């Protein structure tokens, strides 16, 4: 018999009842240090007082009106994002996949508005993850997400990660845009080198293409910058953001320059829930914290400490840890053992980490973690490595 919840997840048998800061408490009373952050969503941790206050106060007023009417808090949040970025305009959504759908449609519409409707194809990269809709699974190109859902949505040309010659060869008369994550998240915390991003910007300018950044996982302070593209000094034409921008409340955004968005006129796109007053109150509260003086400095400093200690862990457990990579508080530990087994060993130490591609576990803690909590996480990772080594020794004896 099928379960009441559609069985599309292999759920771990832990139910969390409450959280505070970077800590989660399960129904049985056991506490876990959360270095998964709900997959980079809990940017300000759990029960953050400013978010609770914003949600509660707005909840007493009005939750939803629809986009048939003005939403002043949405106008304010859009302006704050514009003031802090490359963008001139913002469309609010409920999720990262919806933000990506808007970005894809916007890129196609831009080329059509310029008299080139044939330029609808978008170049993407192996190892990418852009969402679970029909268009975004086609963009990501992972066959296990595509199989069984009928013909793949047309218009995406995937090239190997880091292969510049393949990228140049893929640009044709129907190419309209290039889509990339500045750091691949699901793909295993694989940063794109700054010179490569600069090269993409030059290619787009040369060929009349739009550059789209998927910053759903990297954005809103995760890397120690408000947006990861700032690390390389490269500005896109369109950018999708979600996850951390709502701090756990469903919220996404598609940000763009005025030029890139010129085809998106009245009636060309829409959303029922996106940008409603409740979401906008929370989004503004998140920015209050993330844009406060010193906050991003804290993310960078804590991320650097964590990365240094993880490098020491690599030296101590070379049979377990192959390398450490990432930026800020978006770090990946590439393993020589199975990443799912390692995540289970970490859970046994009451530390939550998230498996990703390329046999990596991701560390995506709340951005508010203290240095002591970062060191505590490393201590628990150390114990998880010891567990794995003991298992390996027992296997060798058997």
C-alpha positions, -999 to 999 in steps of 0.1 A, spaced: 0 0 0 13 34 -9 22 57 20 1 88 27 31 109 15 41 102 -20 72 80 -16 96 100 -37 120 105 -7 142 81 11 136 98 45 159 93 75 140 81 105 145 113 126 117 138 132 128 172 144 105 190 168 122 224 174 154 243 167 174 272 180 203 287 162 223 260 145 208 232 167 179 209 161 161 189 187 144 156 176 112 142 190 131 119 213 149 149 228 183 143 212 201 174 199 219 177 165 243 203 152 229 212 118 255 217 91 230 210 63 207 240 70 178 224 53 199 223 22 213 259 25 178 272 34 181 280 71 204 309 65 197 325 99 193 292 117 162 283 137 139 305 158 157 337 149 140 364 169 140 390 141 124 365 116 98 354 142 89 390 149 85 399 112 64 368 105 42 373 135 36 410 130 28 405 93 6 375 101 -16 397 122 -21 421 93 -25 403 59 -10 372 44 -20 373 8 -36 397 -17 -24 384 -51 -4 404 -76 -35 421 -89 -27 448 -63 4 467 -51 24 450 -24 45 478 -8 68 454 11 76 436 -22 85 469 -38 108 476 -8 125 442 -10 130 445 -47 146 479 -43 169 466 -16 180 437 -38 186 461 -67 206 485 -46 228 457 -34 234 441 -68 237 444 -106 199 441 -112 174 467 -122 142 446 -117 130 416 -97 103 390 -100 94 371 -68 86 334 -68 80 307 -42 110 285 -50 144 282 -68 129 261 -96 103 288 -103 130 315 -102 149 294 -128 118 290 -150 114 328 -150 151 332 -159 148 307 -188 116 323 -201 132 358 -198 163 348 -218 142 333 -246 118 363 -246 147 387 -247 161 372 -279 126 371 -294 120 408 -286 153 416 -303 141 399 -335 158 366 -330 131 340 -319 154 313 -332 179 320 -305 161 300 -278 188 275 -269 208 277 -236 242 262 -229 245 244 -195 271 223 -178 275 187 -167 270 183 -130 246 212 -128 213 211 -109 187 238 -117 154 223 -102 128 196 -107 104 211 -133 104 197 -168 125 226 -181 150 227 -152 156 189 -153 164 193 -190 187 222 -182 205 201 -155 208 171 -178 209 145 -151 194 114 -168 180 99 -136 158 130 -132 148 130 -168 140 93 -175 103 84 -176 89 119 -180 84 118 -218 104 138 -243 130 161 -228 122 198 -230 141 211 -261 166 240 -260 194 230 -237 229 221 -249 251 206 -221 289 208 -222 315 192 -199 323 212 -168 355 233 -174 359 224 -211 363 258 -227 368 244 -262 336 224 -260 318 255 -248 330 276 -277 320 248 -301 285 246 -287 277 282 -295 256 283 -327 230 304 -345 203 292 -321 222 299 -289 206 326 -268 222 323 -233 247 305 -211 235 292 -177 258 284 -148 261 280 -111 291 300 -98 297 271 -75 279 238 -83 260 227 -52 243 194 -59 272 187 -82 296 185 -53 306 221 -43 326 226 -74 336 263 -78 339 278 -112 373 295 -114 371 333 -116 389 334 -150 363 310 -164 334 332 -153 351 362 -168 356 342 -200 319 334 -201 310 371 -197 333 379 -227 318 351 -248 283 363 -241 292 399 -249 309 388 -281 280 366 -294 250 386 -281 241 361 -255 227 365 -220 247 352 -190 224 336 -164 237 328 -129 219 302 -108 225 315 -73 197 295 -57 222 278 -34 251 302 -34 233 335 -29 223 357 0 256 355 20 264 318 17 299 324 3 307 354 24 295 378 -3 259 387 -9 261 368 -42 288 344 -53 294 362 -86 309 390 -66 339 368 -58 350 370 -94 337 405 -102 315 391 -129 279 404 -133 253 383 -151 223 396 -170 198 374 -152 201 357 -118 179 332 -99 179 333 -61 160 313 -35 168 291 -4 186 315 20 166 346 9 136 334 29 155 319 58 131 288 57 101 306 43 93 296 7 107 325 -14 126 329 -46 135 357 -69 146 362 -106 167 393 -108 177 410 -141 190 441 -159 165 463 -176 179 452 -210 176 415 -203 140 419 -189 127 441 -218 106 413 -233 88 405 -200 58 429 -204 24 428 -188 8 393 -191 40 375 -202 46 358 -168 28 355 -135 25 337 -101 -4 333 -76 16 332 -44 49 347 -54 58 379 -36 28 379 -12 29 401 19 39 373 43 69 363 22 80 398 16 80 406 53 103 376 59 125 384 30 130 419 43 138 406 77 165 383 63 181 412 45 180 433 77 203 407 92 225 397 62 231 433 51 239 446 87 275 458 91 299 430 99 276 401 91 292 390 58 326 395 75 315 370 101 306 345 74 339 349 57 359 346 89 340 316 102 342 299 68 379 304 67 384 289 101 362 260 92 381 254 59 415 255 77 403 230 103 389 207 76 423 208 59 438 195 91 412 168 92 422 158 57 459 155 68 448 134 98 425 111 79 439 107 44 421 74 39 388 91 44 391 127 32 405 134 -3 401 172 -5 382 202 8 367 229 -14 342 258 -15 338 293 -3 325 309 29 300 286 46 294 266 14 321 238 18 324 204 4 344 174 17 353 150 -11 357 115 3 375 83 -4 346 64 13 309 64 4 294 98 11 261 83 23 279 61 47 299 90 60 268 112 64 254 83 85 286 82 106 283 120 111 246 116 122 258 90 148 279 119 162 248 141 161 260 162 132 240 167 101 257 169 67 243 165 32 256 141 4 262 156 -30 276 146 -64 312 137 -69 312 117 -36 311 148 -16 293 158 17 282 194 19 286 216 49 259 243 46 254 255 82 233 285 92 253 317 85 249 326 122 271 298 135 298 307 161 334 298 158 329 274 187 302 257 168 324 254 137 351 238 158 325 215 174 314 204 140 350 196 131 354 176 163 323 155 153 336 151 118 368 138 133 349 113 153 329 103 121 362 97 103 374 75 132 342 55 129 348 50 92 384 39 98 373 14 124 347 0 100 374 -3 73 397 -21 98 370 -45 108 362 -52 71 399 -59 65 401 -84 94 370 -102 81 
